[in-house]
Amino acid sequence: MPIRKLRHFVGEIATLVDRDAAEPELLSRGADALRELIDVDDWLPDAYAQPSPDRYQQFLLYADARQRFSVVSFVWGPGQHTPVHDHTVWGLIGVLRGAEFAASYARDPNGALRQRGDEARLERGAVEAVSPAIGDIHRVRNAYDDRVSISIHVYGANIGAVHRSTYPSGGPPKAFISGYANDTLPNLWNLSKDRHPT
């Protein structure tokens, strides 16, 4: 399995984070790197692509040792969706398989949370950015009622440990920490099994 593609992506994001790249540059160059990662769907281990019949799955693929960024696969069963939620950090979302709908939210002049425009359909290969600076609140759903979709996310923190909020309709924000569905990580560093280590 060409897990080296994920290793290469992690290295590119680490370089941007190490350089303290400003968020616009980090999102722009990070988006280019993510597009390259999701361009060919041949690297995600099956263990991190399994849907659950109950809810979408969030599998940790990599977490920086200092929790400066993390890479996650989101696996959406047919018809599954998130609540309206925030991130509190920058993030990039790239569609690896299937398609997703994303609806962005913002506060109106009275402070009420409202959907901004129509849902965007993100097809395979599409990349979208979120952050408190450009828009951080959204709802995402599988575009299909009959098949699985998978997206790869990279966030500016260990997203499974970040204190965040969902925004129930008509109610106050509800605090949550997402965690992860997996207890093990893909082995990016066993170069002995990789004919072309990079």
Summary of the structure (lengths in Angstrom):
residues: 198
radius of gyration: 16.5
end to end distance: 14.1
largest distance: 58.7
contacts: 596
relative contact order: 0.23
helix: 20%
strand: 34%
